[in-house]
Amino acid sequence: MRSRSLLLLIACLPMLTQACQKSQTGGDSIKVNPTGIKVKYFKNPVIDGDHADPFVAQKDGNYYFLSTKGNRIAIAKTKAMSQLVAAAETTVWTPPQNTDHSADLWAPELHFLSGKWYIYFAAAQGGVNDSNRMFVLENDNPDPTQGTWNFKGKIFDQANDQWAIDGSVVTIGDKNYFTWSGWENADEKYKQYIFIAPMSNPWTLSGPRVKISSPTNDWERWEPTFLGAGVNEGPIALQRDAKSPLFIIFSASRYSSDNYCLAQVQLKTGSDPLVAGNWINKKTVFEKSDKTSVYGPGHNGFFTSRRTNDKGTVETENWFIYHARALPNKPDQPRTARMQKLTWNTDGSPNFGTPIATGVDIACPIGD
């Protein structure tokens, strides 16, 4: 999906008349808005169970949902994100045993690049501590839930082959770059930075990594109960359109903390992404809410809903999907997948709003 660097079109504000199917997490509801239009709603979480690190790709009118499974990679295909709970899930790849990628399969992302599908995922060697690295799968079938997924190997900086997770692809101009979360070195364990590097093809880096974000602020250093080494992870590109600023949205602090949150760092317009000083305006954009009982919101993905109205005009909305917990101080509670609409500030920066409580009616994405 982000072979287009998630170039999200500006969200229109149409009247929502499309139906969205009942969700097991709260059921559907129909209400009449002040203009007399019937609107259908869904409720968060959008799908039951533990779905940490949610990600959505989209192509040819289909949405493809992935999340961390641990021992396999699976894809759920749907025409409507509000109906994700009803989507069939297909296990597309299970790793062989006794390899450096047999265990801890985390945060898979699906990208369509150069006419093929690629899955980027973190994995480790079973029983070997701190062996996590990034790996790549390839599939030339138009439908990523079909065909054969071929293992392409480890994707890494050959000069600095360090602990790495949460890889993603961003296209800037006509060039692809790989961004991920990793350690500076093995002597400084558990402190995670955001890196970026150029790509020569979808499974190979063509230059050294560049550190573009370090966890130096208190909001980047929360463990469940104290300030720790600091974490930046889950980087993903976001851009309103080709003329707007490009952002890397990432997750800050330890995932098990209530204070896990989303943050941004912005690339100076027209500048070289491989120069660390060109990444500016780092700040939080989406944090926990005691008022709505949403804790540890983070590790998100993006998608664009669309439909063609009666006048033949394409209407769009921008959405983000993320995981969170509903109870404070419960780091072992399942992280459930939620989604809500994304809007834009006048300067082209994203406005995530505040987390919406579970069980609250949310108007379905247009086209659902």
For each residue, the residues with C-beta under 8 A, 3 or more apart:
1: 4 6 56 57 58 59 110 111 112 303
2: 5 6 111 168 169 170 171 236 237
3: 111 112 113 114 169 171 176
4: 1 7 171
5: 2 170 171 172 237 239 246
6: 1 2 170 236 237 238 239 302
7: 4 239 240 241 242
8: 238 239 240 241 302 304 318 342
9: 240 241 304 316 318
10: 240 241 316 318 344
11: 316 317 318 341 342 343 344
12: 315 316 317
13:
14: 307 309 315 366
15: 33 35 37 39
16: 37 39 40 363 364 366
17: 37 38 39
18: 40 307 364 366 367 368
19: 40 364 368
20: 28 40 41 42 80 82 83 364 365 368
21: 28 80 82 83 86
22: 27 28
23: 26 27 28 42 43 46 47 82 83 85
24: 48 85
25: 43 44 45 46 47 48 85 358 359
26: 23 42 43 358 359
27: 22 23 43
28: 20 21 22 23 40 41 42
29: 40 41 361
30: 38 39 40 41
31: 38 39 41 361
32: 36 37 38 39
33: 15 36 37 39
34:
35: 15
36: 32 33
37: 15 16 17 32 33
38: 17 30 31 32
39: 15 16 17 30 31 32 33 363 364
40: 16 18 19 20 28 29 30 363 364
41: 20 28 29 30 31 361 362 363 364
42: 20 23 26 28 46 82 361 362 364
43: 23 25 26 27 358 359 360 361 362
44: 25 336 338 339 340 356 357 358 359 360 362
45: 25 48 51 336 337 338 358
46: 23 25 42 81 82 84 85 321 337 338 339
47: 23 25 51 65 84 85 336 337
48: 24 25 45 85 336
49: 334 336
50: 334 335 336
51: 45 47 54 67 68 323 335 336 337
52: 67 68 107 255 299 323 335
53: 67 68 106 107 108 166 234 299 323
54: 51 65 66 67 299 300 301 321 322 323 337
55: 65 66 67 107 108 109 110 301 321
56: 1 63 64 65 66 81 301 302 303 321
57: 1 63 64 66 109 110 111 112 144
58: 1 62 63 64 303 304
59: 1 62 64 112
60: 142
61: 79
62: 58 59 77 78 79 143
63: 56 57 58 77 78 79 80 81 84 303
64: 56 57 58 59 75 76 77 110 144 145
65: 47 54 55 56 75 76 77 78 81 84 87 321
66: 54 55 56 57 73 74 75 76 108 109 110 119
67: 51 52 53 54 55 108 323 337
68: 51 52 53 105 106 107 108
69: 72 73 74 105
70: 104 105 106
71: 94 95 103 105
72: 69 91 93 94 95 105
73: 66 69 91 92 93 94 105 108 119 121 137 149
74: 66 69 89 90 91 92
75: 64 65 66 89 90 92 110 144 145
76: 64 65 66 84 87 88 89 90
77: 62 63 64 65 87 88 90 143 145
78: 62 63 65 81 83 84 86 87
79: 61 62 63 83 368
80: 20 21 63 83 84 364 365 367 368
81: 46 56 63 65 78 84 303 305 319 321 339 365 368
82: 20 21 23 42 46 364 365 368
83: 20 21 23 78 79 80 86 87 368
84: 46 47 63 65 76 78 80 81 87 337
85: 23 24 25 46 47 48
86: 21 78 83
87: 65 76 77 78 83 84
88: 76 77
89: 74 75 76
90: 74 75 76 77 145
91: 72 73 74 94
92: 73 74 75 119 139 144 145 149
93: 72 73 119 137 149
94: 71 72 73 91
95: 71 72 99 101 102 103 105 123
96: 99 102
97: 102 126
98: 102 126
99: 95 96 102 125
100: 123 124 125 131 133 154
101: 95 105 123 124 125 133 135 151 154
102: 95 96 97 98 99 123 124 125 126
103: 71 95 123 124 125 126 127
104: 70 122 123 124 132
105: 68 69 70 71 72 73 95 101 108 121 122 123
106: 53 68 70 121 122 123 132 165 166
107: 52 53 55 68 121 122 165 166 234 299
108: 53 55 66 67 68 73 105 119 120 121
109: 55 57 66 119 120 121 167 168 169 236 301
110: 1 55 57 64 66 75 117 118 119 144
111: 1 2 3 57 117 118 119 120 169 202
112: 1 3 57 59 115 116 117 118
113: 3 116 118 169 176 202
114: 3 201 202
115: 112 140
116: 112 113 138 139 140 202
117: 110 111 112 138 139 140 141 144
118: 110 111 112 113 136 137 138 139 152 169 202 203
119: 66 73 92 93 108 109 110 111 136 137 139 144 149
120: 108 109 111 134 135 136 155 167 168 169
121: 73 105 106 107 108 109 134 135 137 167
122: 104 105 106 107 132 133 134 135 164 165 166 167
123: 95 100 101 102 103 104 105 106 132 133 135
124: 100 101 102 103 104 128 131 132 133
125: 99 100 101 102 103 128 131
126: 97 98 102 103
127: 103
128: 124 125 131
129:
130: 163 186 189
131: 100 124 125 128 163
132: 104 106 122 123 124 163 164 165
133: 100 101 122 123 124 154 156 161 163 164
134: 120 121 122 154 155 156 164 165 167 180
135: 101 120 121 122 123 151 152 153 154 155
136: 118 119 120 151 152 153 154 155 202 203
137: 73 93 118 119 121 149 150 151 152
138: 116 117 118 149 150 152 202 203
139: 92 116 117 118 119 144 147 148 149 150
140: 115 116 117 147
141: 117 144 146 147 148
142: 60
143: 62 77 146 147
144: 57 64 75 92 110 117 119 139 141 147
145: 64 75 77 90 92
146: 141 143
147: 139 140 141 143 144
148: 139 141
149: 73 92 93 119 137 138 139
150: 137 138 139
151: 101 135 136 137
152: 118 135 136 137 138 155 202 203
153: 135 136 203
154: 100 101 133 134 135 136
155: 120 134 135 136 152 167 178 203 204 205
156: 133 134 161 164 205
157: 160 161 162 195 197 205 208 209
158: 161 205
159: 208
160: 157 185 208 209
161: 133 156 157 158
162: 157 182 183 184 185 186
163: 130 131 132 133 182 183 186 189
164: 122 132 133 134 156 167 180 181 182 183
165: 106 107 122 132 134 180 181 182 192 233
166: 53 106 107 122 180 181 233 234 235 299
167: 109 120 121 122 134 155 164 178 179 180
168: 2 109 120 178 179 180 235 236 237
169: 2 3 109 111 113 118 120 176 177 178 179 199 202
170: 2 5 6 176 177 179 196 237 246 248 273
171: 2 3 4 5 174 175 176 177 237
172: 5 175 177 246 267 273
173:
174: 171
175: 171 172 198 199
176: 3 113 169 170 171 198 199 202
177: 169 170 171 172 196 197 198 199 273 274
178: 155 167 168 169 196 197 198 199 205
179: 167 168 169 170 194 195 196 197 212 235 237 248
180: 134 164 165 166 167 168 194 195 235
181: 164 165 166 192 193 194 195 231 232 233 234 235 250
182: 162 163 164 165 192 193 195 209
183: 162 163 164 186 188 189 190 191 192 193
184: 162 188 191 193 211
185: 160 162 188
186: 130 162 163 183 189
187:
188: 183 184 185 191 229
189: 130 163 183 186 229
190: 183 228 229
191: 183 184 188 215 229 230 231
192: 165 181 182 183 215 230 231 232 233
193: 181 182 183 184 211 213 214 215 232
194: 179 180 181 211 212 213 232 233 235 248 250 265
195: 157 179 180 181 182 209 210 211 212
196: 170 177 178 179 209 210 212 273 274
197: 157 177 178 179 205 206 207 208 209 210 274
198: 175 176 177 178 205 206 207 274
199: 169 175 176 177 178 202 204 205 206
200: 204 205 206
201: 114 204
202: 111 113 114 116 118 136 138 152 169 176 199
203: 118 136 138 152 153 155
204: 155 199 200 201
205: 155 156 157 158 178 197 198 199 200 209
206: 197 198 199 200
207: 197 198 274
208: 157 159 160 197
209: 157 160 182 195 196 197 205
210: 195 196 197 273 274 275 276
211: 184 193 194 195 214 276
212: 179 194 195 196 248 265 273 276 279
213: 193 194 232 235 248 250 265 279 282
214: 193 211 230 232
215: 191 192 193 220 221 229 230 231 232 252 253
216: 220 230
217: 220 221 252 282
218: 221 222 227
219: 222 252 253 259 261 263 284 287
220: 215 216 217 230 231 232 252 253 263
221: 215 217 218 227 228 229 230 231 253
222: 218 219 226 227 228 253 254 257 258 259 260
223: 226 227 228 253 254 256 257
224: 254 256 257 258 329 331
225:
226: 222 223
227: 218 221 222 223
228: 190 221 222 223 231 254
229: 188 189 190 191 215 221
230: 191 192 214 215 216 220 221 253
231: 181 191 192 215 220 221 228 251 252 253 254 255
232: 181 192 193 194 213 214 215 220 235 250 251 252 263
233: 165 166 181 192 194 250 251 255 299
234: 53 107 166 181 250 251 298 299 300
235: 166 168 179 180 181 194 213 232 248 249 250
236: 2 6 109 168 248 249 250 300 301 302
237: 2 5 6 168 170 171 179 246 247 248 249
238: 6 8 246 247 248 249 264 302 350
239: 5 6 7 8 242 244 245 246 247
240: 7 8 9 10 244 245 344 348 350
241: 7 8 9 10 244
242: 7 239
243:
244: 239 240 241 348
245: 239 240 266 267 269 347 348 349
246: 5 170 172 237 238 239 266 267
247: 237 238 239 264 265 266 267 349 350
248: 170 179 194 212 213 235 236 237 238 264 265 266 267 279
249: 235 236 237 238 262 263 264 285 300 350
250: 181 194 213 232 233 234 235 236 262 263 264 265
251: 231 232 233 234 255 260 261 262 263 298 299 300
252: 215 217 219 220 231 232 260 261 262 263 284 298
253: 215 219 220 221 222 223 230 231 257 259 260 261
254: 222 223 224 228 231 257 260
255: 52 231 233 251 260 296 298 299 335
256: 223 224 260 296 331 332
257: 222 223 224 253 254 260 296 331
258: 222 224 288 295 296 325 328 329
259: 219 222 253 287 288 296
260: 222 251 252 253 254 255 256 257 288 296 297 298
261: 219 251 252 253 284 285 286 287 288 297 298
262: 249 250 251 252 284 285 286 287 297 298 300 322 352
263: 219 220 232 249 250 251 252 282 283 284 285
264: 238 247 248 249 250 281 282 283 285 349 350
265: 194 212 213 247 248 250 279 280 281 282
266: 245 246 247 248 279 280 281 282 349
267: 172 245 246 247 248 271 273 278 279 280
268: 271 278 279 280
269: 245
270:
271: 267 268 275 278
272: 275 278
273: 170 172 177 196 210 212 267 278 279
274: 177 196 197 198 207 210
275: 210 271 272 278
276: 210 211 212 279
277:
278: 267 268 271 272 273 275
279: 212 213 248 265 266 267 268 273 276 282
280: 265 266 267 268
281: 264 265 266 349
282: 213 217 263 264 265 266 279
283: 263 264
284: 219 252 261 262 263 287
285: 249 261 262 263 264 350 352
286: 261 262 297 298 300 322 352 353 354 355
287: 219 259 261 262 284 297 355
288: 258 259 260 261 294 295 296 297 324 355
289: 292 293 294 354 355 357
290: 293 328
291:
292: 289 354 355 356 357 360
293: 289 290 326 327 328 357 358
294: 288 289 297 324 325 326 338 355 356 357 358
295: 258 288 324 325 326 327 328 330
296: 255 256 257 258 259 260 288 323 324 325 331 335
297: 260 261 262 286 287 288 294 322 323 324 338 355
298: 234 251 252 255 260 261 262 286 322 323 324
299: 52 53 54 107 166 233 234 251 255 322 323
300: 54 234 236 249 251 262 286 320 321 322 323
301: 54 55 56 109 236 320 321 322
302: 6 8 56 236 238 318 319 320 321 342
303: 1 56 58 63 81 319 320 321
304: 8 9 58 316 317 318 319
305: 81 316 317 319 365 366 367 368
306: 314 315 316 317 366 367
307: 14 18 314 315 366 367
308: 312 313 314 315
309: 14 312 313 314 315
310:
311:
312: 308 309
313: 308 309
314: 306 307 308 309
315: 12 14 306 307 308 309 366
316: 9 10 11 12 304 305 306 366
317: 11 12 304 305 306 341 365 366
318: 8 9 10 11 302 304 341 342 343 344
319: 81 302 303 304 305 339 340 341 342 365
320: 300 301 302 303 339 340 342 352
321: 46 54 55 56 65 81 300 301 302 303 337 338 339
322: 54 262 286 297 298 299 300 301 337 338 339
323: 51 52 53 54 67 296 297 298 299 300 335 336 337 338
324: 288 294 295 296 297 298 335 336 338 355
325: 258 294 295 296 330 333 334 335 336
326: 293 294 295 333 336 358
327: 293 295 330 333
328: 258 290 293 295
329: 224 258
330: 295 325 327 333
331: 224 256 257 296
332: 256
333: 325 326 327 330
334: 49 50 325
335: 50 51 52 255 296 323 324 325
336: 44 45 47 48 49 50 51 323 324 325 326 358
337: 45 46 47 51 54 67 84 321 322 323
338: 44 45 46 294 297 321 322 323 324 355 356 358
339: 44 46 81 319 320 321 322
340: 44 319 320 353 355 356 362
341: 11 317 318 319 353 362 365
342: 8 11 302 318 319 320 350 351 352
343: 11 318 350 351 353
344: 10 11 240 318 348 349 350 351
345: 348 349 350 351
346:
347: 245
348: 240 244 245 344 345
349: 245 247 264 266 281 344 345
350: 238 240 247 249 264 285 342 343 344 345
351: 342 343 344 345
352: 262 285 286 320 342
353: 286 340 341 343 356
354: 286 289 292
355: 286 287 288 289 292 294 297 324 338 340
356: 44 292 294 338 340 353 360 362
357: 44 289 292 293 294 360
358: 25 26 43 44 45 293 294 326 336 338
359: 25 26 43 44
360: 43 44 292 356 357
361: 29 31 41 42 43
362: 41 42 43 44 340 341 356
363: 16 39 40 41
364: 16 18 19 20 39 40 41 42 80 82 368
365: 20 80 81 82 305 317 319 341 368
366: 14 16 18 305 306 307 315 316 317
367: 18 80 305 306 307
368: 18 19 20 79 80 81 82 83 305 364 365
